[in-house]
């Protein structure tokens, strides 16, 4: 396994932590506001970087001691998503982030995972000549806005 970062001509691969949590879609904004209050989730010239999956179905059965009380039937909760983002490989920061997720989460037992990973970071090279760059048809582009890279 690769245990250190490395570089190519265009990017650096950095050792980071991947934080993932599951939550009802309606909770995500509140949870992410708590996370971004601790760390900006910066990636190059962008911040608040995270990925949210499509909605799925969470499956669980409450046991004795659970907030809902013990049940015999399996519950299926639609509208649950998974959110992931990268943070520095820093245990005190990770502890603050997972505590913020826990405090903002609506579940008694939230699903929060942390995994080490290598993640890419662009070196910010001028690659205007690359025909694969500068998504000119994406919905991120405001109508009438001229993207400098395409000018």
N, C-alpha and C positions, 0 to 999 in steps of 0.2 A: 504494500500500500504506500502511496505517496504520503509522506509525513511532513512535507514542507511546501511552501509556495514555490512557484516558478514563473518565468516570464517567456512570452513569445514576442515577436515584433510588435504586435498590436495591443497585447493585454498582459495583465498580471493575474495569476491565479493565487488568491490569498486564503489563508486558513481563517475560517469564520465559523460561527455557529448558526445552524438553521433552527429557528424556533417555529413550532407548529402548534396550533390549537384548534379544537373543534368547538363550535358554538351555534346557537340559533342565528340565522342570518340577521335578525333584528338587533342582536347584541353586538355585532361586529364594529359598528362605528364607535360605540362607547368604549369598547375594549381597546381599539386601535388609538383612540384619543389618549387613553391612559399610557399606552406604550410610547407613543410619539412625544409625550410629555417628558419621558425619561431619555429617549435616544431618537434622533431625527430619522433614522433608517435611510441614511444618505447613500447614494450610489452615483458617483460622478457628479454631474450637474443636476441631479434629481434628488428629492427626498420623499419621505413617506412611502417608500417602496415596499410593497407587500403583494401577495397573490391570494386571491379568494377563489375557491373552487365553486363549481355549480352546486346547487342544493341537492342533498341526498337524504337518506333516511338513517337516523341513529336508532340502534336497537339496544335495549337494556331491560333489566328487571330489578325493581327496588327490593332490597333485603331489609331485615330488622335493623333499625338504627338509621335508615335512610329517611330523608325529609318526608317522602310520600308514604312511609310505612311499608311493611312487607307486603308483597303482592305475589300471586301465583302465576299471573299472565305476563308474557313478554310485552313490553311497550315498544312501539315504533313511532318515532318522532320525525315527521317530515320537516324539511326546511332547514336542516343542519348543514353547515358549510365547514370547510377546513381553510384556515388562513395560515400562510407561512411567510416568514421574512428572515433576513440575515442580520446578525449583529456581530460585533467584535468578539474574538475568542477571549473573553474576560469574565471570569466567574462572578465577581461582585456585580457587574452589569447584568449578567444573566439572572442572578438572584433577584435584583430589583425589577427586571422585566417580568419574570414569572410571577412575582408577588403582585405586580400591577395587573396582570391578566387575571389572577385569582380574585383580586378585590373587585374588579369590574365585571367579572363573569357572573351569570345568573345561576350556575350549577353549584350544587353542594360538592361535587367531585369533578371539576373540569378536567378535560383531557388536554394536557400540555406536554409537548415533547421537545427535547433539544438534541440535536445531532451535530457532530463536527463535520465540516465539509470544506472543499476547495471551491471557491466561487470566483468568477471572472470579474475583473475591473478593467475597463478600457484605459489605455494610455492617453486617450484624447488626441490621437493623431489626426491630421487633416486628411480625410479620405473622401473629399467631395467628388472625386473622380470615380468612386466605387458606385456602379449602377444599382447595387443592392441596398444602398443607404438612403436615409431620409424619406421615410414613409410619407409620401405626398398624398396618399388617398385615405389615410387613417382618420378615424373620427376624432382623434385628439387635436387635430388642426382646426383652429377656429375659422369659420367662414370668412373669406376675404383676407386672411392673414398670410403674409408672404414669409416663407421660411427662408432665412438668410442663406442657409447652405444650398438652396436650390436657385438662388438668384443669379 
